[in-house]
Amino acid sequence: MKTYILSILIFLFTFSLSAQKPDHDKIQSLKVSFITEQLDLTKEEAQAFWPVYNEFDKKNNKLRYHEMRSIRREIKESISTLTDAKADELLNKLNNLESSLHKNRLEFATKIRTILSPKKIIKLKIAEEDFKRKMLDQWKSRRKGGGPQGNRP
């Protein structure tokens, strides 16, 4: 049964990525389904886990995608005129961002230990990596296949 559900989820994931602009909400719902299945969460665990995980994920995304983009944009705009002082400032920003990401991960780990068993926490880490890998594989296969954003002329 789990294999059947996983096959459907992968198909839906593939289908959702075939659009030119993948829908973030669809990807998130696939991620939720994938993680829930991989962890085999009880109803009680799921009710306690998802609010904590969603808060962690939201903070992480803000740091990774919004703040990191801002720093990268600043680097790109100033690369031709970059002084040592400006480079030092940008390195400090990057280090602070990395520190914030690490702090967020540690806070999440502390909270999640009160909800899930250590074994399920390990399974969560594996499930997150597996999901990322599946997303990347889908993206790569779409690029190779020459779909709407592929390499065809």
C-alpha positions in Angstrom: 0.0 0.0 0.0 2.8 2.4 0.9 4.5 1.7 -2.5 1.2 2.5 -4.2 0.8 5.8 -2.4 4.5 6.7 -3.0 4.1 6.0 -6.7 1.0 8.2 -6.9 2.9 11.0 -5.0 5.9 10.8 -7.3 3.5 10.9 -10.3 1.8 13.9 -8.9 5.1 15.5 -8.1 6.3 14.9 -11.7 3.1 16.3 -13.1 3.3 19.4 -10.9 6.9 20.1 -12.0 6.0 19.8 -15.7 4.4 23.2 -15.6 6.6 26.2 -16.5 6.2 27.7 -13.0 5.9 25.0 -10.4 3.2 25.7 -7.8 4.9 26.1 -4.4 1.8 25.0 -2.6 1.6 21.8 -4.5 5.2 21.0 -3.8 4.7 21.7 -0.2 1.7 19.4 0.0 3.7 16.7 -1.7 6.5 17.3 0.8 4.1 17.0 3.7 2.6 13.7 2.3 6.1 12.3 1.6 7.4 13.1 5.1 4.2 11.9 6.8 4.4 8.6 5.0 8.2 8.2 5.5 7.9 8.9 9.3 4.7 6.9 9.7 3.4 9.5 12.1 0.5 8.8 14.4 -2.3 11.3 14.5 -1.1 12.7 17.8 2.5 13.0 16.5 1.3 14.7 13.3 -0.8 17.2 15.2 2.2 18.2 17.4 4.9 17.8 14.7 3.6 19.8 11.7 3.2 23.2 13.4 6.7 23.0 14.8 8.1 21.8 11.4 6.2 24.4 9.4 7.6 27.2 11.7 11.1 25.8 11.2 10.7 25.5 7.5 9.3 29.0 7.1 12.2 30.5 9.0 14.7 28.5 7.0 13.1 29.5 3.7 13.2 33.1 4.7 16.8 32.9 5.6 17.9 30.8 2.6 15.9 32.4 -0.1 15.2 36.0 0.9 18.3 36.9 2.9 20.7 34.8 0.8 19.3 36.3 -2.4 19.8 39.8 -1.0 23.4 39.1 -0.2 24.1 37.4 -3.5 22.5 40.4 -5.4 24.7 42.7 -3.4 27.8 40.7 -4.3 26.8 40.5 -8.0 26.2 44.3 -8.1 29.5 45.2 -6.5 31.8 42.5 -7.8 33.6 44.7 -10.3 34.2 47.5 -7.7 34.6 45.2 -4.7 37.0 46.6 -2.1 38.5 44.5 0.7 36.3 46.4 3.2 33.2 45.6 1.2 34.2 42.0 0.7 34.8 41.7 4.5 31.3 43.2 5.2 29.7 40.7 2.8 31.6 37.8 4.3 30.4 38.9 7.7 26.8 38.9 6.4 27.2 35.4 5.0 28.7 34.2 8.2 25.8 35.7 10.2 23.3 34.1 7.9 25.0 30.7 8.3 25.0 31.2 12.0 21.2 32.0 11.9 20.5 28.9 9.9 22.5 26.7 12.3 20.7 28.3 15.3 17.3 27.7 13.7 18.2 24.0 13.1 19.3 23.6 16.7 16.1 25.2 18.1 14.1 22.9 15.8 16.0 19.8 17.0 15.4 20.7 20.7 11.6 21.2 20.1 11.2 18.1 17.9 12.8 15.8 20.5 9.8 16.3 22.7 7.5 15.2 19.9 9.2 12.4 18.0 11.4 9.5 19.0 15.1 9.7 18.1 14.6 7.1 15.3 11.8 9.2 13.7 14.0 12.3 13.9 16.7 10.4 11.9 14.0 9.2 9.5 13.0 12.9 9.1 16.5 13.9 8.1 16.6 11.1 5.6 13.1 11.9 4.2 14.0 15.6 3.8 17.2 14.6 1.8 15.3 12.1 -0.3 12.6 14.6 -1.1 15.2 17.2 -2.2 16.9 14.5 -4.3 13.7 13.6 -6.0 13.0 17.2 -6.7 16.4 17.7 -8.2 16.1 14.5 -10.3 12.8 15.7 -11.6 14.3 19.0 -12.5 17.3 17.4 -14.2 15.2 15.0 -16.2 12.9 17.8 -17.3 16.0 19.8 -18.4 17.4 16.8 -20.3 14.0 16.0 -21.9 13.8 19.4 -23.5 10.5 20.3 -21.9 9.3 23.9 -21.8 12.5 25.0 -20.1 14.7 22.4 -21.6 17.7 22.6 -23.9 16.0 22.3 -27.2 16.4 25.3 -29.6 
